[in-house]
Amino acid sequence: MDEQQPEYIDVLIYSDDSTTRADVIGAVGRRAARGLPMIRWDETATAAAVQSKVAENDYAFLVLDGEAAKVGGMGLCKELKQEVFNCPPILVLIGRPQDTWLAHWSEADDILAAPLNPRDVQEKIAEIQRKL
């Protein structure tokens, strides 16, 4: 492992659906790939909690559920990208490939369309980590 690379990174995952959060975390586990730092997952189910936690913590990146009720991850992504100085990279989970254009509008750094394949989730998270 590179001397500059941290042992752990903190990642915030937002979804009002605990199953979605569990699916993403279960697909990746504590480490996305060999040679990458371990992940400390911070789960939240509300947009208000995301905004508060992003203001108070230093996350390596965020995973936002674009299908979350009340405040979807795409709208939240757009808001964070416009309002948070040095906003961490954001992966947005979309419900269908046709929503790709909306995810791009939200300024998401990357997207992943449902259905969530565990291997795709793990590879996407590892790809994001390698870019950090």
C-alpha positions as CSV (number, residue, x, y, z in Angstrom):
1,M,0.0,0.0,0.0
2,D,1.2,3.5,-0.8
3,E,2.6,5.4,2.2
4,Q,0.4,8.4,1.4
5,Q,-2.8,6.3,1.2
6,P,-4.9,6.4,4.4
7,E,-5.8,3.1,6.2
8,Y,-9.5,4.1,6.2
9,I,-11.8,6.4,4.2
10,D,-15.2,7.6,5.3
11,V,-18.1,7.2,2.9
12,L,-21.6,8.6,3.4
13,I,-24.5,6.6,1.9
14,Y,-27.9,8.1,1.7
15,S,-31.2,6.3,1.0
16,D,-34.5,6.3,2.7
17,D,-34.6,2.5,2.0
18,S,-32.5,0.5,4.4
19,T,-32.4,-2.4,1.9
20,T,-30.7,-0.2,-0.7
21,R,-28.1,0.9,1.8
22,A,-27.6,-2.7,2.9
23,D,-27.3,-3.8,-0.8
24,V,-24.5,-1.3,-1.5
25,I,-22.6,-1.9,1.7
26,G,-23.0,-5.7,1.3
27,A,-21.7,-5.6,-2.3
28,V,-18.6,-3.7,-1.3
29,G,-18.0,-4.7,2.3
30,R,-15.2,-3.1,4.2
31,R,-12.8,-2.8,1.2
32,A,-13.7,-2.4,-2.5
33,A,-10.6,-4.0,-3.9
34,R,-7.1,-5.2,-2.8
35,G,-4.7,-2.3,-2.2
36,L,-7.4,0.2,-1.5
37,P,-8.2,1.7,1.9
38,M,-10.9,0.1,4.1
39,I,-14.2,1.9,4.1
40,R,-16.0,3.2,7.1
41,W,-19.7,3.5,6.0
42,D,-21.9,6.2,7.5
43,E,-25.5,5.6,6.7
44,T,-28.3,8.1,6.7
45,A,-31.9,8.1,5.7
46,T,-32.8,11.8,5.4
47,A,-31.6,14.6,3.3
48,A,-31.3,16.9,6.3
49,A,-28.9,14.4,7.9
50,V,-26.8,14.3,4.7
51,Q,-26.5,18.1,4.7
52,S,-25.5,18.2,8.3
53,K,-23.0,15.4,8.1
54,V,-21.4,16.7,5.0
55,A,-20.9,20.1,6.7
56,E,-19.4,18.4,9.8
57,N,-17.3,15.6,8.4
58,D,-14.7,15.0,5.8
59,Y,-16.0,12.2,3.5
60,A,-13.9,10.7,0.7
61,F,-17.1,10.5,-1.4
62,L,-20.9,10.1,-1.1
63,V,-23.4,7.6,-2.5
64,L,-26.8,9.1,-2.9
65,D,-30.0,7.2,-3.9
66,G,-31.7,9.0,-6.7
67,E,-34.9,7.2,-5.9
68,A,-35.1,8.2,-2.3
69,A,-38.5,9.5,-1.3
70,K,-39.2,13.2,-0.4
71,V,-35.7,14.4,-1.4
72,G,-34.1,12.3,-4.1
73,G,-30.4,11.9,-4.4
74,M,-30.2,13.8,-7.7
75,G,-31.7,17.0,-6.3
76,L,-29.6,16.6,-3.2
77,C,-26.5,16.1,-5.4
78,K,-27.2,19.3,-7.3
79,E,-27.6,21.2,-4.1
80,L,-24.4,19.9,-2.5
81,K,-22.4,20.5,-5.7
82,Q,-23.5,24.1,-5.8
83,E,-23.4,24.9,-2.1
84,V,-20.5,22.9,-0.6
85,F,-17.0,24.1,-1.1
86,N,-14.8,21.2,-2.3
87,C,-17.8,18.9,-2.3
88,P,-16.6,15.3,-2.3
89,P,-17.3,13.1,-5.4
90,I,-20.8,11.8,-5.6
91,L,-22.1,8.5,-7.0
92,V,-25.8,8.6,-7.7
93,L,-27.9,5.5,-7.9
94,I,-30.6,5.8,-10.5
95,G,-33.7,3.7,-11.0
96,R,-33.4,3.3,-14.7
97,P,-31.0,4.0,-17.5
98,Q,-33.3,6.7,-18.9
99,D,-32.5,8.8,-15.9
100,T,-28.9,9.2,-16.9
101,W,-29.5,12.7,-18.3
102,L,-31.0,13.8,-15.0
103,A,-28.0,12.4,-13.1
104,H,-25.7,14.4,-15.4
105,W,-27.8,17.5,-14.7
106,S,-27.3,16.9,-11.0
107,E,-23.5,17.2,-11.5
108,A,-23.0,13.6,-10.2
109,D,-19.4,12.5,-10.6
110,D,-20.6,9.0,-11.5
111,I,-23.9,7.0,-11.8
112,L,-25.0,3.4,-11.3
113,A,-28.4,2.2,-12.7
114,A,-30.7,-0.3,-11.1
115,P,-30.9,-3.2,-10.8
116,L,-27.8,-3.0,-8.6
117,N,-25.5,-5.9,-9.5
118,P,-23.1,-6.5,-6.6
119,R,-20.1,-6.8,-8.8
120,D,-20.9,-3.6,-10.7
121,V,-21.4,-1.8,-7.3
122,Q,-18.0,-3.0,-6.0
123,E,-16.2,-2.1,-9.3
124,K,-17.7,1.3,-9.4
125,I,-16.8,2.1,-5.8
126,A,-13.2,0.8,-6.4
127,E,-13.0,3.0,-9.5
128,I,-14.1,6.1,-7.5
129,Q,-11.5,5.3,-4.8
130,R,-8.7,4.9,-7.3
131,K,-9.5,8.5,-8.6
132,L,-9.2,10.0,-5.1
